[in-house]
Structure formats: C-alpha cells, structure tokens
Amino acid sequence: MNATNDQDIRHALHSRLQKQYYVKDDHLVVDELSLEHGRNRVDIAVFDNCIHGYEIKSSKDNLLRLQNQLSQYSKSLQKVTFVVAENHFKDVMISTPEWCGLILATKGPRGGVSFRSIRRAKLNPNVDFISLAHILWKSEAIDLLYQYGITERLEYKTRKELYKQLNQVMTVQQLALEIKTKLLKRGNWRVDEQPLSYDG
C-alpha cells in the first residue's frame, strides 16, 4: 500500500467531482465548509440538488475525531461520503451508518490516486433544520424570511431567532436549495467570513 496524504486525495477527488458535474453550471464545490459557525468542518462540500459533504481520511490521518465529525455531519449535511485510505477502510465501514457513502482511495506506483465506490450515499434521515441553516449569513436569513412573506422588522433578531423563524415557513429541502442559491451569489467568499458580528 502506497501512503496517501490529504492533498493527494483532495486533488484527485476534485478532478472526479469536476467530471461528474461539468455539464451543470448551477452547482458549487467548496473546500473546508464550516458547520455551525466553525464547530466543525467538512473537507469538501458539493451544493447541487442536495448538500453533500466529503470527508477525507488519508493513510496519514487518524480516526480520533470520526465520531464527533459524524455527529456534526448528521445534523448539518444531507448526504455524507467518507473517502478513505485502505488502512482506515474497515474501521470507517463499521463505524458509520448505512446512509453514509464510502469510497476507497488508493495510490498507484506512479503516484496517481484512484477511487472505488464501496457504498453509495443516501439521504441523511437526521438533518437538523437549525444546524443546516447555520451555513447562511444573517443577512441571507433575513432576505429569505422576507422572500417567504414575513413582513416584520428582523434586523435586530439574533441568528438563532431567524433560523427558528425560517423553520416555520420552509422545509429542509427548500432550505438546502435556497442555501445553494445564496452561496452562488456570494462570489469570493468564505462561509465563516461573515459580514456581521456573531450575535448568537
């Protein structure tokens, strides 16, 4: 087994995702997506018909954070796929639920990384609306509420209050598609570089 690192797998995975989505201009691929205002991150997130997170475990990584990551991903992502080196394959397979995807990443003698899909990701049944909504900036949450017919003044409400109000007017799937639309409009951005100070 040839050792892999994060960059080996990440570069090859980006190429794979680019080929998968190249015919579509309404998707977004984000590195190091911040979840719940930085409590955790997922290595790569794809925003398409759903929000799909890819977590890389190279041969040089350990699995100490796996359960904590899985707990967060279960709340914040609609699909999750673990992309793992051979030395982590069995442990990740038995430690993750059936809805999680699993891809085996191997490095050839010339340094190229190849992938084998072991388990296809299914829709996560445990998505928490409020956790998912944390991807939005406060200004975006306000815009959505106005878009969905709320007429009261919202500028002085906290993010948590806005997210709870969104939960009353839209579904998880509607929220996910609206998040993608908002992110596509951001231009040069980082999810955790928000234009307004944190207010809860």
Secondary structure, 3 states (H helix, E strand, C coil): CCCCCHHHHHHHHHHHHHHHHCCCCCCEEEEEEEECCCCEEEEEEEECCCEEEEEEECCCCCCCCHHHHHHHHHHHCCEEEEEECHHHHHHHHHHCCCCCEEEEEEECCCCCEEEEEEECCCCCCCCCHHHHHCCCCHHHHHHHHHHCCCCCCCCCCCHHHHHHHHHCCCCHHHHHHHHHHHHHHHCCCCCCCCCCCCCC
